Amino acid sequence: MSELNQKQLLELVTSVNVAPGNARVRALVARVVGDLFKTIDELDVSADEFWKAADWLSRLGTSGQVGLITAGLGFDRLLDIRADEADERAGRSGGTPRAIEGPLYVAGAPLSKVEARLDEGNSAGEVFVMEGQVRTLAGQPVAHALIDVWHANSQGGYSHFFPGLKPYELRRRIETDAKGHYRFRTALPPGYSIPPNSPTSELFEALGRHGHRPAHVHFLVAAPGQRTLTTQVNIPGDTYIDDDFAFATRDGLIVELERGVAPAGYESLGISAPFVRSRFDFVTQPAATAGEASPAARLARVQATAGRG
Ligand SMILES: [Fe+2]
């Protein structure tokens, strides 16, 4: 092959092919590679710096922390902002705001009708009940909506990702009743941080950033004909509520806590002493397409369309 300058090399990298391939993938890769060539040249990236970054990416993949980095560098929130902007252009508004799914969803949590106990009978931590209704924009109850809920334990760990938790601990699916009602008992979760001594913490130390998320609970709310809502609510009072590592907190998603609620009426959740309660209604938009009503989380949605151009 003849000698090449940078521009000629980029043209070759982005144009040589033996088959049409996938036009969208080719366009995206050409753009990203071109931007990286430019970055390397303009910021005078050394070979050692480049290979250090390549090693970091390899270790990031092995560690399973890609989803942490996408959140921490703002990509997850970016996608939500773009979805909000698209909604605005389409004249769609109202309902509970969306918030990032995060990388720690696990499909197939145990299913309960109307109410559930997420904490597997483990009474450590403050007893917390969240309850409310799933409603449409028009205020109609959404009967038999499916609420998938998941959150971290007192050490900030999620089941399936953190040692010491049972499968699906602090994860449940709850089907609302005919009037859209749900409620669940759990332990009031604390905030958590990115794992220390990990590829993610290495980068955040180098950036001079913290890796803390304020206390929150994740939800995926789905019902036939309704647009699936991926969101999370924040527990008030957390130091990092306005300084979230993942930039995910939003107005309208900070719940109010009532402390010292009398236990009467909550016996079926094993409650016999005053507890902390939050009432929160999920308001869903009508689905514009069948796909919008899919109850699948992000990875399952991607896998369902894998291989399609
Ligand atoms: Fe989380």
Residues whose N, C-alpha, C, O or C-beta is under 5 A from the ligand:
A	BS01	LIG	G102
